[in-house]
Amino acid sequence: MKLLRYRSANGIGLGVLKDDGIVPLAELHDYPTMLSIVAGGETALGHIAAFVASRTPSIPLSDAQLVCPIERPGKFLAIGMNYRKHAEEGERHGIPAPKQQLWFNKQTTCLSGPFDPIDPGVTEKLDYEVELGVIVGTAAKGVTASAARSHVFGYVVVNDVSARDWQFHSPTFTVGKSFDTHGPIGPWIVTADEIADPHDLRIRCLVNGEVRQDSNSNELIYNIWEQIAYLSTAFMLEPGDILATGTPEGVGVAMDPPRFLKPGDVVRCEVDKIGAIENVVSAP
């Protein structure tokens, strides 16, 4: 299923994409939020699937204003330098390849919708990073890589928008990765059962129609299961937590000369079998 959130006259609604329309879930009172669906796991998905099967979409997708597909979760984590060629381009610019998984926080307040504008804020070096995002399902602590798949609820497209001039103010990257609106995700959550192999998905980023990044998740250095195992060794991953699994080569800061985003630029991030998000850079 493709689970989504949309804005209506009555506020934010939950829905499921069916054909070219949305089946609202307002009648399912046991699941008032996306986080409650994620926490409900297979039981919740079973109830929703049965409900949607007997309903006709009532909202054309073209008429809907999609918002961030999940409410603010406990954690939004991202891994750096996790595609081979991206690590190589980093080394060419004096950034050594990490010897272990390199994780940082994006504050959850940076989350925004799949078509919301990107506000540069004060940065003068605004950059894009297309990533495959993972939504954690069942809580994970001390999980092995071989068991990690069962802890994935679904997948989203992520743009790990980065303020490069602020990114290295702190060795944790957090401030430069967490400006408001610098975490667009979506366009919906594709449940894990619909993605047979998340390690064979084409991933692209286009700026004003120009392809900047074009790779495949089979190029990940640490795969998703290894990422979950690593993180859950240290702390609990909880339902709804978001993991951004790495960006491929082609980021603006690594170009010669660097090519940063500017107001009016249209940034489109795509992941096969999930969809695309598209965000316009606004004036600061």
N, C-alpha and C positions, 0 to 999 in steps of 0.2 A: 504493500500500500504506500501511497504518497500522502502523508499527513501534513496539514498546513494550518496556519493561522491567518486570518484576514480581518480587515477592518470593515465594520458595518455601521449602520445608523444606531445600533444598540450596543456598540463597543467592539471588542475583539472577539471573534468567533473561531471555533475549531471546525475543521472540515477535512474531507478526504477527496482527493482528485479522482474523478471517475469520468472516463472519456474526456470531453472538453469542458467539463463543468465541475462544480463543487457540491458535494453532499454535506450540508451542515450537520454537526453532531450535537446541536443544542438539546435534543431530546434525551441524550444519554447523560443523565444527571450524575451518575457515578464518576464521570470523568470531566470535571469542569476546566481542567488545564492540560496543556501538553505534558507537563511534568507528572501529572497524575496518570496519564496514559503510559508514559515511560515506566513509572514505578509499578503500574499494573501488569506490565509484561505481556506474556502470552495470553493470559486471561482477558486482559483489556483488549488486545488485538483481536481475539476471537469474538468478543461481543461487538466490536466495531465492524468487523468483516461481515458478520451476519446482518447487522443493521444496514450497512451500505448496500449489500446485495439486494435488498428489497426496496431500495429507494432510487428515485430518479434525481439526477443533479438539478438543483433549483437556482444555482448561481452560475452564469457563464464565467469561465476562467478569465476571459478577456475583460469582464466588467469588475473583477475583484481587485482590491488593493491588498496585496500580500504583505504581511509584516514578518518580523523575525519568527521563525517557526517554533521557537521554544522560549518560554519565559526565562528569566535570569536564573541560570543554574548555579551550583556551588562553585564550580571550577571551569575555567577556560584556559587550557594548557596548549602550548605549541612547541614543536621540536624544531631546532635549527639545523641547517646544513645536513639534511637527511636524504638528498638526492646526490648521486655521485658527481654529476657535472656541475651542480650548484656548489658543492664543496670545492671543486677544482677552481671555479671562478672566484670563490672567496679567497683561496690561497693565492691566486694571482694578484689580489688586492691586499695582501698582507694579513689575511685572517686565517690562522692555522686551522686545519681540519680537526674537529674534536676527536678525542680518543675514546669517548663514550657517548651515550645519548645526551644531547644538550637541550634541556627543557627550560622554558620560561613561562611566566604567567602573562596572559592578557586579562586585564581587569574586566569583569563581566559587564560593567557599565558601558564598555565600548561596543557591545552587540547592537546590531542594527539590521534592518530588513533587506531583502534581496534586491530591492530597487530603490532604496533610500539614497539620498545624496551623501557624499563623503565630504565632511567639513575639514579642510586642512588644519584649522586652528593656527598656531603660530609657526608650524614647521615650514621650512623653505626647501625641504628635501623629502617630498611625499612620494612613496613608492608602493607598488603592488606586489602581492605574492599569492598566486592561486594555490589552493591546497584542497585535498580530500579531507573532509571532516568526519569524525566518528562521534556518535552520540552513545554514551555508556548506558547500558540497560541495567542488568542485575549488578548489584554492588560487587566490587572486586577488591580483595585483599589477599596478597600472597598467591596470586594466580600464576600458573605456569603458562608458557606460550602455547602449549598444546591445548589448553583449556580456555584460552582467552576469547576465542570466537563466540562462545556462548554468553559472553558478557557485553556483546554489542547489540544495541537496539536498532541502530540505523545509521544512515550516512547523509551528509549535506555537502554542498559546495561552500568553501570558505575563502574569503579574501583577507589575508593577514596584512592589512594595510599598515605601513610602517613609516614613522617619522625618523628618517635616518640620522638627522642631526641631533635628535634627542635620544636615539636608541642606545648610544654608548655613554650617555650621562651616568648611567649606572651599569655595573657588570651584569645585572640581572635582566637588562633590556626592557623591564616592565613599563617604565614611563613612556618610552618611545614607541611601544607596541600597544598602548592602551588609550590613546586619545579618543574622545567621544566620537562615535560613528566609524571608528577604524576597525570594526569587526563585523562587516556584513556577512550573513550566512543565509543559506536557503537553496533553492526557492521553497523547498519543503523537506521533510525528513522522509527518505526512502527507507522502508523497513529492511532489516538485514536479509530477510528471506528472498528479497528481489535481486540481491547482488550476489551471484554465485561465487565470484572471485574478485574481491576488492583490490587484489594485487595485479589486475590486468585491465586498468581503466585509463583511457586517454584523458589527459588533463591539459587545458589550454587557458591562456590569458591573452586577450586582445585589447589594445588601446586605440580607440578611434578606428577600429577595424583592422589595425595592423597586428599581426601575430607577434607577441613578445615571448611567450612561453608555450612550448609544445612538447609534452613528454608523456610518460605512462607510469602508473603507480608500480609497475614491475621494476622501476629503477630505484625504489626506496632502499636505502642502506639498511635501516632497521624496519622490518615490516610491522604491520599493525599489531599482530599478536605479541611480538617482542616488545613493542612499546607498552602495551598493557601490562605485560609481565614485569617490566622494569619499574613502571610507576607504582604498581600495586605492591611491589616489594617494600616501598617506602611508606605509602599511605593508602587509605581507602579511596577508591574511585566509586562515586555514588551515582545513582540513576540521574541522567540528564547532563552529567559532566560532558564537556566538549573537548575533544582532542584534535588539534590541527596537525596533520601527520607529516608535514614538510612541503617545501616548495621546490620546483625544478629550476634549472638555469634560465637566465633571461631577465632577471630583475633589473630595474632601471639603474640602480646604483653601480652595477657591475659593467655597464656599457662604457664605451670609450668614444666620446666623453659620456658621462652619466646623463641619463634622460629621466628626469623626475616629472611627476604628474603636475599639471597646472589646471587652474579653473576652466571648466568647460570640457575637459577630457572625459571620455566615456570608457569605463573599464568593465570589460565583460570577462567573467571567469566561468569556465565550463568543465564539467566532469561527465564522461560518458555514463549513461544509464541513470544519472541523477538529474541533470538539467543545467541551467545556467543562471547566474545572477549578473545584474548589470547596474552599475552605479556611476552617477555623474559627479565629478568633482565640483563643488560649489566654490563661490568666492569666500575667502576667509572673513 
